[in-house]
Amino acid sequence: MEYVIKTEGLTKKFGKETAVDRLDMKIRKGEIYGFLGPNGAGKSTTIRMLLGLMKPDSGMVRVFNKDLKKERIHILKRVGSLVENPSYYPHLTAYENLEALRKILRVSEARIHEVLEIVRLSDVAHKKVKGFSLGMKQRLGIAVSMLHQPELLILDEPTNGLDPSGIIEIRNLIQRLPEEYGMTILISSHLLSEIDQIATTVGVISKGKMIFQDSIHAMRKHSRQTIILKVNDGKRAEHILQGKGIYANYQDSMLLLSKLSDQKVAEIVRMLVQNGLAIYRVEEKQSSLEDIFLQMTREEA
């Protein structure tokens, strides 16, 4: 299995506080890896260690199967990143900002046009950055991080502070990158609904510990499904079912039952009708990614 990023026992302490606790992370080539966790869980500290901006107290980081400690410069030439808010020269245009960096990186001038096209900023290439919206600035930040054609892109909370249309722009851009440009992407966020829509794999961190790491599909299997019945006399329905050994919970004029087979639901409906109850509605509710995430972090706590 080819891992673009692999960490083992990665640990970072600040005084007595352990920010990252023996973290084992595995990111395969071509994945969009969603790094999830509440604020203060250790996401940004982990990302800084992956980029060599912060030294771990213990543990190992391998990127492109090379030891970051020994081959940092060689590795970082193949990595692009957007950590916190990107910095620009506001009085310069998007093109001029990229040109300033292009000279340092020694890449061809044609690459500026390529990255502006990728992030859909070609039509405002000669507009001053100080007139850009927050979403446009974030896209320019991604263009900057892609100027040297990285194989790995690390994005720390790239949709933070954006309005809904800005979030959609960034999401659509990120989704295109692995398929069209062969990149592997690590994206950290506390916006679970965002990760749900773009990531192929998720790692959930809570209080510095990795508490879940698998595909989005595997995460969904943790979801709890509930059958909701709306009846004319919920209290009586609850007593009837409990008398038959079926656990039901009556709240807010609804009868809640944990996930049951279709056959069992039909039996329950028949039983209640035979007991003279009127059933107005039967529906199924599935836990959202947020529910699953909160359940995981609560269990960890």
C-alpha positions as CSV (number, residue, x, y, z in Angstrom):
1,M,0.0,0.0,0.0
2,E,1.4,3.4,-1.0
3,Y,1.0,6.0,1.7
4,V,1.7,9.6,0.9
5,I,1.7,10.4,4.6
6,K,2.3,8.0,7.4
7,T,2.8,8.9,11.1
8,E,3.5,6.6,14.0
9,G,3.2,7.6,17.6
10,L,3.3,11.3,16.8
11,T,3.3,13.3,20.0
12,K,3.6,17.0,20.9
13,K,3.3,18.5,24.4
14,F,3.1,22.2,25.5
15,G,4.2,22.1,29.1
16,K,2.0,19.6,30.9
17,E,-0.6,19.6,28.2
18,T,-0.5,16.9,25.4
19,A,-1.7,18.6,22.2
20,V,-1.1,15.5,20.0
21,D,-1.1,12.1,21.6
22,R,0.6,9.1,19.8
23,L,-1.1,9.9,16.5
24,D,-1.0,7.2,13.8
25,M,-2.2,8.7,10.5
26,K,-2.3,7.0,7.1
27,I,-3.1,8.8,3.9
28,R,-3.1,6.9,0.6
29,K,-2.1,8.4,-2.8
30,G,-5.0,10.2,-4.6
31,E,-7.2,10.5,-1.5
32,I,-9.1,13.4,-0.2
33,Y,-8.4,12.9,3.5
34,G,-10.8,14.8,5.9
35,F,-9.1,15.6,9.2
36,L,-11.9,16.2,11.6
37,G,-12.0,17.4,15.1
38,P,-13.4,20.2,17.3
39,N,-11.4,23.4,17.8
40,G,-8.5,22.7,20.1
41,A,-8.4,19.0,19.3
42,G,-4.8,19.1,17.8
43,K,-5.5,19.4,14.1
44,S,-3.3,22.5,13.4
45,T,-0.5,21.2,15.6
46,T,-0.5,18.0,13.6
47,I,-0.4,19.9,10.3
48,R,2.5,22.1,11.5
49,M,4.4,18.9,12.4
50,L,3.6,17.4,9.0
51,L,5.0,20.5,7.3
52,G,8.1,20.6,9.5
53,L,7.1,23.9,11.0
54,M,7.1,22.3,14.5
55,K,9.2,19.5,15.9
56,P,7.4,16.6,17.5
57,D,8.5,15.5,21.0
58,S,8.4,11.9,19.8
59,G,7.1,9.7,17.0
60,M,7.8,9.6,13.3
61,V,6.5,11.4,10.2
62,R,7.0,9.8,6.7
63,V,6.0,11.7,3.6
64,F,6.4,10.1,0.2
65,N,7.9,7.2,2.2
66,K,10.8,9.5,3.3
67,D,11.7,10.5,6.9
68,L,10.6,14.2,7.3
69,K,13.4,14.7,9.9
70,K,16.1,13.6,7.5
71,E,14.7,14.8,4.1
72,R,12.6,17.8,4.9
73,I,13.7,20.1,2.1
74,H,13.4,17.4,-0.6
75,I,9.9,16.5,0.7
76,L,8.6,20.0,1.0
77,K,9.4,20.7,-2.7
78,R,6.6,18.3,-3.5
79,V,4.1,19.7,-1.0
80,G,1.8,22.7,-1.2
81,S,0.0,24.1,1.8
82,L,-2.5,26.7,2.9
83,V,-2.3,27.2,6.7
84,E,-4.5,29.9,8.3
85,N,-5.1,33.0,6.2
86,P,-2.8,33.3,3.2
87,S,-0.8,36.5,3.1
88,Y,-0.6,38.7,-0.1
89,Y,0.6,42.1,-1.3
90,P,-2.9,43.7,-1.4
91,H,-1.7,46.6,-3.7
92,L,-0.6,44.1,-6.3
93,T,-2.8,42.1,-8.7
94,A,-3.4,38.4,-8.5
95,Y,-1.0,37.9,-11.4
96,E,1.7,40.1,-9.8
97,N,1.5,38.2,-6.5
98,L,2.0,34.9,-8.3
99,E,4.8,36.4,-10.4
100,A,6.7,37.5,-7.3
101,L,6.6,33.9,-6.0
102,R,7.3,32.4,-9.4
103,K,10.7,34.1,-9.5
104,I,11.6,32.6,-6.1
105,L,10.4,29.1,-7.1
106,R,11.9,29.3,-10.6
107,V,8.9,27.9,-12.4
108,S,7.8,28.9,-15.9
109,E,5.6,32.0,-16.5
110,A,3.0,29.7,-18.2
111,R,2.4,28.1,-14.8
112,I,0.8,31.3,-13.5
113,H,-1.9,31.1,-16.3
114,E,-2.4,27.4,-15.5
115,V,-3.0,27.9,-11.7
116,L,-5.3,30.9,-12.3
117,E,-7.3,28.7,-14.7
118,I,-7.5,25.9,-12.2
119,V,-8.8,28.1,-9.4
120,R,-11.1,30.0,-11.9
121,L,-9.5,33.5,-11.3
122,S,-8.3,34.1,-14.9
123,D,-10.9,36.8,-15.5
124,V,-9.7,38.8,-12.5
125,A,-5.9,38.1,-12.9
126,H,-5.1,41.8,-13.3
127,K,-7.4,43.0,-10.5
128,K,-5.8,44.2,-7.2
129,V,-6.1,41.7,-4.4
130,K,-7.4,44.2,-1.9
131,G,-10.7,44.3,-4.0
132,F,-11.1,40.5,-3.8
133,S,-13.8,38.7,-1.7
134,L,-12.7,36.3,1.0
135,G,-13.6,33.3,-1.2
136,M,-11.4,34.8,-4.1
137,K,-8.5,35.3,-1.7
138,Q,-8.8,31.7,-0.5
139,R,-8.7,30.5,-4.1
140,L,-5.7,32.7,-4.8
141,G,-4.1,31.1,-1.7
142,I,-4.7,27.7,-3.2
143,A,-3.2,28.9,-6.6
144,V,-0.1,30.1,-4.7
145,S,0.2,26.7,-3.0
146,M,-0.1,24.9,-6.4
147,L,2.4,27.1,-8.3
148,H,5.3,24.5,-8.0
149,Q,3.0,21.6,-9.1
150,P,2.9,19.8,-5.7
151,E,1.8,16.1,-5.4
152,L,0.4,16.7,-1.9
153,L,-1.8,19.6,-0.9
154,I,-2.4,20.4,2.8
155,L,-5.3,22.7,3.6
156,D,-6.0,23.8,7.1
157,E,-9.6,25.0,7.5
158,P,-9.8,26.4,3.9
159,T,-13.5,27.3,4.2
160,N,-13.2,29.1,7.5
161,G,-15.2,32.4,7.5
162,L,-16.5,32.0,4.0
163,D,-20.1,32.6,3.0
164,P,-22.1,29.6,1.4
165,S,-21.2,30.5,-2.2
166,G,-17.5,30.7,-1.2
167,I,-17.7,27.4,0.5
168,I,-19.2,25.8,-2.6
169,E,-16.4,27.3,-4.8
170,I,-13.7,25.9,-2.6
171,R,-15.4,22.5,-2.3
172,N,-15.8,22.2,-6.1
173,L,-12.2,23.1,-6.6
174,I,-10.9,20.5,-4.1
175,Q,-13.0,17.7,-5.5
176,R,-11.5,18.3,-9.0
177,L,-7.8,18.2,-7.9
178,P,-7.1,14.5,-7.3
179,E,-8.9,13.4,-10.5
180,E,-7.7,16.1,-12.9
181,Y,-4.2,16.7,-11.5
182,G,-3.3,13.5,-9.6
183,M,-3.0,15.3,-6.2
184,T,-3.4,13.8,-2.7
185,I,-5.2,16.2,-0.4
186,L,-5.3,16.6,3.4
187,I,-8.1,19.0,4.4
188,S,-8.7,19.8,8.1
189,S,-12.1,21.1,9.2
190,H,-14.5,21.3,12.1
191,L,-17.3,21.7,9.5
192,L,-18.4,18.1,9.3
193,S,-21.0,18.6,6.6
194,E,-18.2,19.9,4.4
195,I,-16.0,16.9,4.9
196,D,-19.0,14.6,4.3
197,Q,-19.4,16.1,0.8
198,I,-15.7,15.9,-0.4
199,A,-13.6,13.4,1.6
200,T,-13.0,9.8,0.6
201,T,-11.4,9.0,4.0
202,V,-11.7,10.6,7.4
203,G,-9.6,10.8,10.5
204,V,-11.3,12.0,13.7
205,I,-9.1,13.6,16.4
206,S,-10.3,14.3,19.9
207,K,-8.1,15.7,22.7
208,G,-5.0,14.9,20.6
209,K,-6.0,11.2,20.0
210,M,-7.1,9.6,16.7
211,I,-10.4,8.0,17.6
212,F,-11.5,7.0,14.1
213,Q,-9.8,6.5,10.8
214,D,-11.5,4.9,7.9
215,S,-13.6,5.6,4.8
216,I,-16.7,7.9,4.9
217,H,-18.7,4.8,4.1
218,A,-17.4,3.0,7.2
219,M,-18.1,6.1,9.3
220,R,-21.8,6.0,8.1
221,K,-22.1,2.4,9.5
222,H,-21.8,4.0,13.0
223,S,-25.0,5.9,12.3
224,R,-28.0,5.1,14.5
225,Q,-31.3,4.8,12.7
226,T,-34.5,5.5,14.5
227,I,-38.1,4.7,13.6
228,I,-40.5,7.5,14.5
229,L,-44.2,6.9,15.0
230,K,-46.7,9.6,15.4
231,V,-49.8,8.2,17.2
232,N,-52.9,9.7,18.8
233,D,-51.9,8.4,22.3
234,G,-48.2,8.1,22.6
235,K,-48.1,7.2,26.3
236,R,-50.5,4.3,25.9
237,A,-48.6,3.1,22.8
238,E,-45.4,3.1,24.8
239,H,-47.0,1.0,27.6
240,I,-48.4,-1.5,25.0
241,L,-45.0,-2.0,23.3
242,Q,-43.0,-2.2,26.5
243,G,-45.5,-4.9,27.7
244,K,-44.5,-6.9,24.6
245,G,-40.8,-6.4,25.4
246,I,-40.2,-3.8,22.7
247,Y,-38.3,-0.7,24.0
248,A,-40.0,2.5,22.9
249,N,-39.3,6.1,24.1
250,Y,-42.2,8.6,24.0
251,Q,-41.1,12.3,23.6
252,D,-42.6,15.4,21.9
253,S,-45.8,13.5,20.9
254,M,-43.6,11.0,19.0
255,L,-42.8,7.4,19.7
256,L,-39.1,6.6,19.1
257,L,-37.9,3.0,18.3
258,S,-34.3,1.9,17.6
259,K,-33.6,0.5,14.1
260,L,-35.9,-2.4,13.4
261,S,-36.5,-4.6,10.3
262,D,-39.4,-3.7,8.0
263,Q,-41.2,-6.8,9.1
264,K,-40.9,-5.8,12.8
265,V,-42.2,-2.3,12.1
266,A,-45.2,-3.8,10.3
267,E,-45.9,-6.0,13.3
268,I,-45.7,-3.0,15.7
269,V,-48.1,-1.0,13.5
270,R,-50.6,-3.9,13.3
271,M,-50.4,-4.4,17.1
272,L,-51.0,-0.7,17.8
273,V,-54.0,-0.5,15.4
274,Q,-55.5,-3.7,16.9
275,N,-55.3,-2.0,20.3
276,G,-57.4,0.9,18.9
277,L,-54.6,3.4,18.3
278,A,-54.6,5.7,15.3
279,I,-51.2,6.0,13.5
280,Y,-50.6,9.3,11.6
281,R,-47.1,8.8,10.4
282,V,-44.2,6.3,10.3
283,E,-40.8,7.6,9.3
284,E,-37.1,6.7,9.5
285,K,-34.4,9.1,10.7
286,Q,-30.7,8.4,10.2
287,S,-27.9,10.0,12.2
288,S,-26.1,12.8,10.3
289,L,-22.3,12.8,10.2
290,E,-22.5,15.5,12.9
291,D,-24.5,13.1,15.1
292,I,-22.0,10.3,14.6
293,F,-19.0,12.7,15.2
294,L,-20.6,14.0,18.5
295,Q,-21.4,10.5,19.5
296,M,-17.7,9.5,18.9
297,T,-16.2,12.5,20.8
298,R,-18.7,12.0,23.7
299,E,-17.7,8.3,24.0
300,E,-14.0,9.3,23.9
301,A,-14.6,11.9,26.7
